[in-house]
């Protein structure tokens, strides 16, 4: 069956969206309405599916109360009602699964969510939770287009530009479990720019010129993502080339929800009411909705929030408080977007020796300082001349205005704002546009992979007591390699340990753009290279257990943007594939 549609999916930390267009571009890109539970027994189609998963208690609800148009089990509920339940029973709601999916220190394929929930609550892995959202989106598509099932269409699935290979591979695995057998990954900042191009139409060329450097600031529910995209000339035509992507920064709307919750908690404490940890989690969920409404286009002056009470002294079983719009703007603008110098850097305070396990949120909440660090690390790319805002956080006029103000201080020549695309739907619409561009029906952004990749090689040296041999970094994928390309590595031989447990170390860099395949780094700084999760595995070869065999390396980046590294024996009799998603 030939695909008739191109589908773009934004699997967001807070909301997920599906956009689509006919393969022949005979109709404009549209957003798919997504049926979902808004209350038990009540289904409504909305353009956004909140990325929350509610796990009801056994026997809590009759099957009919959670039935969707396409049927299905009632052991987990995704969407609007699940989001509402997060403020009432936070121990039974999974949120921020996407952030957990990118958390290298977490057992991402083990049932660990809801994080911190008591033993009696069923749990799911970050991969399974992500798959549940995608399964809901797939079912909504199949119900709307029964003759064109999603498994037969061309699907583009977006991920943060800063996702490492393991997180990308796990995202693909979650999609496959949801019935999406062949997906292509696309970086979210690029998708946002594609959406802007689609909205501007042919006029996009009037808004940018050769020599422009576009800064994409994508601030969503869980992450802050930055990218730099250059406008170049190619035979008289404007072309776009992605030059740099930022590191993975867990800083976004989730942090702001927590900041508002603490502000409300302090106000309640001043009135003599103390909240326990369970109530605080519910308050954070309530503040999420309050933030979106207070900073939205309507600009409501205040928003009441409810916190479920404990004990008999609470009248009606709940506490109530108001979040003022003025308080929200002051707390979020000044707390997360403070004025700073381009030379400022995020602070890294001294950490306690023992820490509670959880998501590795950024230690410094100042988005402006993280942006300054990104621009400093990529100063050789040039000075930004235009900025495109994306993500639910950037819907707030006050936050956009502050970033424009800060950029104006840093770059007196001026940084203009590209406007027009809807931040809520832009990533999904841009993914669909990219699908059309792949078939020659749109403008493509060049750039390939956004970072160089290295494999660690243990140095050969005499034994020294208490010291492991130092690691050298061998470049296996250069910055900017196009997806689907093989890498020509030198035929130099290395020793591979087979038949026993071993550790493989991988590193990456978003700043070293001149390193070529085969180049070996003896030393480097933390600003140059970042270490990825180590791969622990045993490479089998019968009859050679415990041996160190001579091999050479082959590498390629597949169409999904995932690195594939092969170890090939001297006589080509044996090949081993190193996969990033294997964990100890």
VENUR-V122108 format. One record per residue. NEAR is the number of other C-alpha atoms within 10 Angstrom. D_CENTER is the distance of its C-alpha to the mean C-alpha in whole Angstrom. Layout:
# VENUR-V122108
NEAR;D_CENTER
NEAR;D_CENTER
This chain:
# VENUR-V122108
6;32
8;30
15;27
15;28
22;25
24;22
31;19
32;15
28;13
27;10
27;8
30;7
23;7
23;11
22;12
24;12
26;14
30;16
25;18
28;21
22;24
17;27
19;27
12;30
14;28
8;31
10;29
10;27
23;23
16;23
19;21
19;22
19;23
25;21
24;24
27;23
22;25
19;26
15;29
14;31
14;32
14;31
19;29
13;27
14;25
17;23
17;20
23;17
26;16
24;15
27;13
30;15
29;18
26;21
23;24
20;27
13;30
10;33
7;35
8;33
14;33
12;35
15;34
12;34
15;32
23;29
19;30
21;28
11;30
11;29
11;30
13;28
10;28
17;28
14;26
18;23
24;22
26;19
25;19
24;21
20;23
29;21
27;19
21;23
22;24
23;21
26;24
22;27
19;26
25;23
22;24
24;23
27;20
26;16
26;14
23;10
27;10
24;6
22;7
26;10
24;9
25;7
23;10
18;13
13;16
17;16
16;17
23;14
15;17
13;19
16;20
18;19
25;18
25;19
20;19
11;22
17;24
11;28
7;29
7;30
17;27
18;25
21;22
22;19
22;17
31;13
25;13
24;16
27;15
29;12
24;15
23;17
27;15
26;15
20;18
22;19
26;18
22;20
24;23
23;23
21;23
16;26
16;28
14;28
11;28
11;30
8;32
17;29
19;26
23;23
17;23
16;26
20;23
23;21
24;18
28;15
26;11
26;8
23;5
28;4
25;7
24;7
21;6
23;10
21;12
22;12
25;9
25;9
20;13
22;12
26;10
23;13
18;15
22;14
24;15
17;18
17;19
21;19
17;21
23;19
16;21
15;20
22;16
17;15
22;12
24;11
22;9
30;8
32;10
26;13
28;13
28;13
26;16
27;17
27;18
25;20
20;22
24;23
19;24
17;26
11;27
9;30
11;30
14;27
15;29
8;31
12;28
17;27
15;30
16;30
14;29
18;26
25;23
27;20
25;18
24;15
22;13
26;10
24;10
25;9
24;9
24;8
25;6
26;9
30;8
26;12
26;13
25;17
25;19
26;23
19;25
17;28
13;31
10;32
7;35
8;35
9;32
14;29
18;26
20;22
18;21
21;18
24;19
27;16
24;13
25;12
21;11
19;8
21;9
23;9
25;11
25;11
25;13
23;13
21;15
25;17
24;18
18;19
19;21
24;23
23;24
16;26
16;27
23;29
20;30
15;32
15;34
16;34
12;35
10;38
9;39
8;40
12;37
13;35
18;32
10;31
8;27
18;27
21;28
21;26
20;23
23;24
28;25
27;21
26;20
25;23
29;22
23;19
16;21
24;23
24;21
17;20
18;24
23;25
23;23
16;23
11;25
8;28
13;28
13;30
13;32
17;31
17;29
12;31
22;29
18;30
22;30
19;32
19;35
14;36
8;40
8;43
9;43
11;40
9;42
9;40
12;37
13;35
17;34
12;34
15;33
14;32
20;29
19;30
19;28
13;30
16;29
22;25
17;25
13;27
16;25
24;22
22;23
14;25
15;23
21;19
20;21
17;24
18;26
16;26
14;27
19;26
11;27
14;25
18;23
17;20
13;23
9;23
8;25
7;27
8;25
7;28
5;29
6;28
7;24
6;23
10;20
12;17
16;13
16;14
17;13
20;14
15;18
15;19
21;18
22;19
22;16
23;19
23;20
24;17
22;17
21;20
18;19
23;17
23;20
15;23
17;21
20;21
12;24
9;26
16;24
13;26
19;26
23;23
19;26
20;23
20;20
22;18
25;16
29;13
26;11
22;13
26;14
23;16
19;18
19;21
13;23
16;24
19;21
20;21
13;24
17;24
22;21
18;24
14;27
19;25
25;24
14;28
16;29
17;28
13;29
8;32
11;32
15;30
21;26
16;26
16;24
19;23
14;23
14;23
23;20
18;19
22;15
21;15
25;16
27;15
38;12
33;13
32;17
33;16
34;14
33;18
31;20
28;18
26;20
25;23
15;23
11;23
10;26
10;27
14;27
16;25
17;24
18;21
18;20
16;21
18;19
19;18
25;16
26;14
25;16
24;19
27;19
27;22
21;24
20;26
19;30
15;32
12;35
9;39
9;41
7;44
9;43
8;42
6;43
6;40
7;37
11;35
14;35
13;33
16;30
17;30
23;27
21;27
23;25
26;24
29;22
25;22
26;20
19;20
19;21
18;21
17;19
15;22
15;24
16;26
19;27
15;30
17;31
13;34
11;36
10;37
14;37
16;35
15;36
17;34
20;35
21;35
17;36
13;35
13;32
13;30
13;27
15;25
17;23
21;20
19;19
23;17
21;18
24;17
24;20
18;23
15;23
10;27
19;26
18;28
20;28
20;30
15;30
17;30
14;29
12;32
11;30
11;27
7;26
8;22
11;22
14;22
20;20
17;18
15;19
18;16
21;17
18;21
18;22
16;25
18;27
13;30
19;31
16;35
16;38
8;41
9;44
12;42
13;40
14;40
14;40
13;39
15;39
16;38
21;36
19;34
22;30
19;29
20;25
21;23
20;20
15;20
14;19
19;15
24;15
22;15
26;18
17;21
20;24
17;27
21;30
20;33
19;37
14;40
8;42
10;38
7;40
12;36
17;33
15;30
14;26
18;24
17;20
24;17
18;17
12;20
16;20
10;23
